[in-house]
Amino acid sequence: MSRDYHPPTTMESIKNLTRFTYETAAFQGWRLSLSNKGAAFTKYFSDKKYGDEKKAFAAAQAALTALKATLEGAKLVNGKHTATTISKVEKLLKQA
């Protein structure tokens, strides 16, 4: 098991990543959610799409790392992210 993987409990939260495992719901997986400098980003990583919970977690964690790196180096205007930065992040999340 990878050092970065935390086996989830029924609902375990990790900063910016939340585990969803409801027996009665269609979705089982991870939600990436990050708010930063006036912008909010969310993406769901389904166990079914990625193969299992470990692979979904790895994909969510990789996307979160890339998202944070993009936002860290981004130019701010009046303390907020530019439309270009937001567009870059949305494209990054879509490809994840």
Contact map, one row per residue, 1 for C-alpha under 8 A:
111010000000000000000000000000000000000000000000000000000000000000000000000000000000000000000000
111110000000000000000000000000000000000000000000000000000000000000000000000000000000000000000000
111111000000000000000000000000000000000000000000000000000000000000000000000000000000000000000000
011111000000000000000000000000000000000000000000000000000000000000000000000000000000000000000000
111111100000000000000000000000000000000000000000000001001100000000000000000000000000000000000000
001111110000000000000000000000000000000000000000000000000000000000000000000000000000000000000000
000011111000000000000000000000000000000000000000000001000000000000000000000000000000000000000000
000001111111000000100000000000000000000000000000000000000000000000000000000000000000000000000000
000000111111000000000000000000000000000000000000000000000000000000000000000000000000000000000000
000000011111000000111100000000000000000000000000000000000000000000000000000000000000000000000000
000000011111100001111000000000000000000000000000000000000000000000000000000000000000000000000000
000000011111110001100000000000000000000000000000000000000000000000000000000000000000000000000000
000000000011111111100000000000000000000000000000000000000000000000000000000000000000000000000000
000000000001111111000000000000000000000000000000000000000000000000000000000000000000000000000000
000000000000111111000000000000000000000000000000000000000000000000000000000000000000000000000000
000000000000111111000000000000011100000000000000000000000000000100000000000000000000000000000000
000000000000111111100000000001111000000000000000000000000001100000000000000000000000000000000000
000000000011111111110000000001110000000000000000000000000000000000000000000000000000000000000000
000000010111100011111000000111100000000000000000000000000000000000000000000000000000000000000000
000000000110000001111100001111100000000000000000000000000000000000000000000000000000000000000000
000000000110000000111110101110000000000000000000000000000000000000000000000000000000000000000000
000000000100000000011111101100000000000000000000000000000000000000000000000000000000000000000000
000000000000000000001111100000000000000000000000000000000000000000000000000000000000000000000000
000000000000000000000111110000000000000000000000000000000000000000000000000000000000000000000000
000000000000000000001111111100000000000000000000000000000000000000000000000000000000000000000000
000000000000000000000001111100000000000000000000000000000000000000000000000000000000000000000000
000000000000000000011100111110000000000000000100000000000000000000000000000000000000000000000000
000000000000000000111100111111000000000000000111000000000000000000000000000000000000000000000000
000000000000000000111000001111100000000000011111000010011000000000000000000000000000000000000000
000000000000000011110000000111110000000000011110000000011001000000000000000000000000000000000000
000000000000000011110000000011111000000001111000000000000001000000000000000000000000000000000000
000000000000000111000000000001111100000011111000000000000001000100000000000000000000000000000000
000000000000000110000000000000111110000111100000000000000000000000000000000000000000000000000000
000000000000000100000000000000011111000111000000000000000000000000000000000000000000000000000000
000000000000000000000000000000001111111110000000000000000000000000000000000000000000000000000000
000000000000000000000000000000000111111100000000000000000000000000000000000000000000000000000000
000000000000000000000000000000000011111000000000000000000000000000000000000000111000000000000000
000000000000000000000000000000000011111100000000000000000000000000000000000000011000000000000000
000000000000000000000000000000000011111110000000000000000000000000000000000000011000010000000000
000000000000000000000000000000001111011111000000000000000000000000000000000000000000000000000000
000000000000000000000000000000011110001111100000000000000000000000000000000000000000000001000000
000000000000000000000000000000111100000111110000000000000000000000000000000000000000000000000000
000000000000000000000000000000111000000011111000000000000000000000000000000000000000000000001000
000000000000000000000000000011110000000001111100000000000001000000000000000000000000000000000000
000000000000000000000000000011110000000000111110110000011011000000000000000000000000000000000000
000000000000000000000000001111000000000000011111110010010000000000000000000000000000000000000000
000000000000000000000000000111000000000000001111111111110000000000000000000000000000000000000000
000000000000000000000000000110000000000000000111111100000000000000000000000000000000000000000000
000000000000000000000000000000000000000000001111111100010000000000000000000000000000000000000000
000000000000000000000000000000000000000000001111111110110010000000000000000000000000000000000000
000000000000000000000000000000000000000000000011111110110000000000000000000000000000000000000000
000000000000000000000000000000000000000000000011111111110000000000000000000000000000000000000000
000000000000000000000000000010000000000000000110011111111000000000000000000000000000000000000000
000010100000000000000000000000000000000000000010000111111100000000000000000000000000000000000000
000000000000000000000000000000000000000000000010011111111110000000000000000000000000000000000000
000000000000000000000000000011000000000000001110111111111111000000000000000000000000000000000000
000010000000000000000000000011000000000000001000000011111111100000000000000000000000000000000000
000010000000000000000000000000000000000000000000000001111111110000000000000000000000000000000000
000000000000000000000000000000000000000000001000010000111111111000000000000000000000000000000001
000000000000000010000000000001110000000000011000000000011111111100000000000000000000000000000001
000000000000000010000000000000000000000000000000000000001111111110000000000000000000000000000000
000000000000000000000000000000000000000000000000000000000111111111000000000000000000000000000000
000000000000000000000000000000000000000000000000000000000011111111100000000000000000000000011001
000000000000000100000000000000010000000000000000000000000001111111110000000000000000000000000000
000000000000000000000000000000000000000000000000000000000000111111111000000000000000000000000000
000000000000000000000000000000000000000000000000000000000000011111111100000000000000000000010000
000000000000000000000000000000000000000000000000000000000000001111111110000000000000000010011000
000000000000000000000000000000000000000000000000000000000000000111111111000000000000000000000000
000000000000000000000000000000000000000000000000000000000000000011111111100000000000000000000000
000000000000000000000000000000000000000000000000000000000000000001111111110000000000100010000000
000000000000000000000000000000000000000000000000000000000000000000111111110000000000100010000000
000000000000000000000000000000000000000000000000000000000000000000011111110000000000000000000000
000000000000000000000000000000000000000000000000000000000000000000001111111000000000000000000000
000000000000000000000000000000000000000000000000000000000000000000000111111100001000100000000000
000000000000000000000000000000000000000000000000000000000000000000000000111110001100100000000000
000000000000000000000000000000000000000000000000000000000000000000000000011111111100000000000000
000000000000000000000000000000000000000000000000000000000000000000000000001111111100000000000000
000000000000000000000000000000000000000000000000000000000000000000000000000111110000000000000000
000000000000000000000000000000000000100000000000000000000000000000000000000111111000000000000000
000000000000000000000000000000000000111000000000000000000000000000000000000111111100000000000000
000000000000000000000000000000000000111000000000000000000000000000000000011110111110110000000000
000000000000000000000000000000000000000000000000000000000000000000000000001110011111110000000000
000000000000000000000000000000000000000000000000000000000000000000000000000000001111111000000000
000000000000000000000000000000000000000000000000000000000000000000000000000000000111111100000000
000000000000000000000000000000000000000000000000000000000000000000000110011000001111111110000000
000000000000000000000000000000000000001000000000000000000000000000000000000000001111111111000000
000000000000000000000000000000000000000000000000000000000000000000000000000000000011111111100000
000000000000000000000000000000000000000000000000000000000000000000000000000000000001111111110000
000000000000000000000000000000000000000000000000000000000000000000100110000000000000111111111000
000000000000000000000000000000000000000010000000000000000000000000000000000000000000011111111100
000000000000000000000000000000000000000000000000000000000000000000000000000000000000001111111110
000000000000000000000000000000000000000000000000000000000000001001100000000000000000000111111111
000000000000000000000000000000000000000000100000000000000000001000100000000000000000000011111111
000000000000000000000000000000000000000000000000000000000000000000000000000000000000000001111111
000000000000000000000000000000000000000000000000000000000000000000000000000000000000000000111111
000000000000000000000000000000000000000000000000000000000011001000000000000000000000000000011111
